[in-house]
Amino acid sequence: MDRTDADRADVDVDDLLKVILVLAIAWLLLEIVDTVLDLTFALVDAIPRLIVVVIVVLIALRLADRI
């Protein structure tokens, strides 16, 4: 161990700010991905309801002689 305690603690402020910036960007990207996945799963959950609405509309149009 050639390094002393003073060398280990000698870190530039700019380097620390860069590390914090990278961590903040990573956190924001994870939040964006989480939001996109939540929206995707919400749409996937809504597909059966949309299919039922389409079937009801098609039956109503057929009965009204619009198709």
Phi, psi and omega in degrees: 000097180277341184277141175262173179296328180292325178290323182293325182275356183272085180238136180291148177295323180298321179294320178295320178295325177294320178296316179296321178297317179296319178295320179294320178295318178298319179296315179297320178296320177295322177295320179294316179297320178297318179294317179296318179294321177298317179295320179297314180292329176294320177293321179295321178293333182275350183302314179300322178294320178295322178296319178297318179297317179297318179296316180297318179295318179296319178295318179296319177294323180294318180290333180270008181057038177262350178252000000 
